[in-house]
Amino acid sequence: MAFRAMGHEAYSCDIHPCSIFGKPEWHIMDDAIKVAYSGRWDAAIGHPPCQKMTNCGAKHMYPTKGNINPIRLQEAMNAKDFFMKLWNAPIPKIALENPRPLNIVGLPKETQRIQPYMFREPYSKLTYLWLKGFPPLVPTNIITDYTPYMQSGAKGAPLSKARGRARSRTFSGIADAMACQWGSLNSTHPSNGAIATEVK
């Protein structure tokens, strides 16, 4: 929505239906990998599934000291494969967003680490960005009074699908910074400035 507000032809893409905050006519309900490799896009901002790769899920990867859960490891490597397919898509400008990954997964070194409070949001939620063709984001309005975003409930409580999707939403302050700072970059792609965002 932030990119569309600046006049870009920007779409969301997911295997799930359009969220209540989007517009169905601007949503591609399909496999993000297939869409990313269609040769249509100037840029893509991707949010690959992170649950199996994130550092906060280490207790599932290492259920006991010194032992690795082989099923969880395979799930994490499958998630890495999806991440890398997005990263290697034939798109001039790519930004991928994820929380801190487990070292064992072996993702490429991130380009930048950001926090919502660097972009006018009163929360902390460490976010890694992998950037190709985009410059690092410049903080827009640093908030000094902030709290952790959506802390977990009772210890051991499962992460519901609804809460998981809510946690994965891009903060509007970060989205606006991306649109303002990246949306003004010159495009040489023949698709006349089409930008795919929120691919999952």
N, C-alpha and C positions, 0 to 999 in steps of 0.2 A: 504493500500500500504506500509506503514511503517513496519508493521509486516511481510508482504510477502518479503520485501527487506532483512529481517533478516533470511529468510528461513522457516518461519512458513506457515502452510496451513491455510490461513486466508481468510474469506469470508465476504462480505457485505450482508446485508439482509434488504429488504424493500418491501412494496407492490408496490412501483414505480419502473420503469426500472432503470438500472444501469446509474449512472451519467456519464458525459463526461470525468470525471477524473478517472473513474474506468475501469475495464475490465469485459465484460459480462460473461466470463467464470468463474469469481470469484464472481459472484453476484447471490444470491438466491432471486428470486422475489416471495415472499410468506409472509404469516402472521408470524411476528417475534415471537409471543408467541408460535405458533405451532413448529417453528424451535427450539426455546430455550428449549422446553420440550421434544425434540427428544432423549435426552440422548447421544448426539454425541460430546459435546463440553467440552474442558478443561476450556475455559474462554469466557466471553462475555463482550464487551464494548458497552453499550446501550445509545441511545440518544432518550428517550421517548418524544413524542410531548409535548411541554410545554406551548403553547399559552394560554390555558385556565387556567393554574395554576400559571403562573408567576406573580411576584409582580408588574411588570410594566403594567400589565393589570388590576390593581385594579380599575381603573375608570369604567371598564365594570362590575366588580363584585359589586361595590358600586356606582350605578348611581346617587344616592342622599344620603346625609349624614344620616347614621343610617339605611339605607335600603339595603338589599341584593337582587340582581337579581337572582331569583330562577332558571331560565333557565341556566344562566351562572354557578351557583353553581353546578347544575347537570352535566353540561359539564365538569367542573373541577373535580368532583368526578369520572366521567367516565375516565378521563385522569389519575387520581390517581390509579384507578383500573388497568389500563394498566401498569403503572409504577411498582406497587406492584407485578403484575404477572411476570414481568421481574426480579424484585429483588428476588423473591422467586423461581425462576427457579432452577432445579436440576443441577447446574453448580458450580464447586468448586470455581472459581474466577469470580467475577462480579464487573464491574464498571459502574455506571450510571451517566450521565452528564445532568445537567439542570441549567437554571438561578435560581436566588433566588425565591422560591415559596411563594405564599400567605400563611399566618399562618392558615387561615381557612381551607385550604386543608388538613393539618395535615400529611404531609409527614414525614418519619423518619428523625431524626437529621442527617445532612450531616457529612461526615467524614472529608472533606477538602474543602477549598475555594482557587481557583487559579485564576491568571490573565495571559493573553497572554504575557504580558511584563516580566513575570518570566521565559519565555521560548523563548527568543530572538525575540519575535514579538513586533513591536513598537505600540501596542494598549492596551487599557484597555477594558475588557469585563468580568465582574465578573462571574465566573463559579463555581457551586457547584459540588462536586463529592461525590457519595455514594460508598464506597468500601467494598467488601467482599472477603477476601482471597488475596487481593492486598495491599501492603504498600502504604502510601501516596506518591505522586510524589514529588521528590526533584527538586527545581528550577535548571535550567541548565545554563542560561545566562540572568541575570536580566538587562533589558533595563530601563534607567532612563528618557529618552526622548520619551514619548509616547502620543498618542491621543485616544479619545474614538472611538471604532470601529463602523463604519456605523451608524452614528447618524440619527435619524428619520428626515424625510423631514418636510413639512408644518404641522403645528399643526392640528391634526384631520385627517391627510391623512391616508388612509388604508394601511396596510402592504401587498404588492403584494406577490403572491405565489413565484415569482422569487426572490424577495428580501428576503423573509422569508427563502427560501432554502439556499440562499447565506449566510445569517446570521448564519445558523445552521451548516455550515461546520466547521470541526475541523481544527484549526490552525496547520500547518505542524510542528511547533516547539513543540507543545503539543503532537501531534501524535508521533513524533520521541522520545520524552521523555518516552511516554508510551511503545513504542516498545523496547527501550533500557533498561528501568528499569524493566518493567514487562515481556518482552519477554524472558529474561534470567532466569526466575524463573523455578525451576524444576517442571516437570509435572508427575503426577502419573496416569493420566486418560488413559484408554486403546485406546483412539483415536489417540495416537501418536502425541500429540502436536497440534491438530487442534484448532484454535482460531477463534471465530466468532466476527467480529468487525462491528461497525456502524449499529447495529440493531435498527430499528425504527418501 
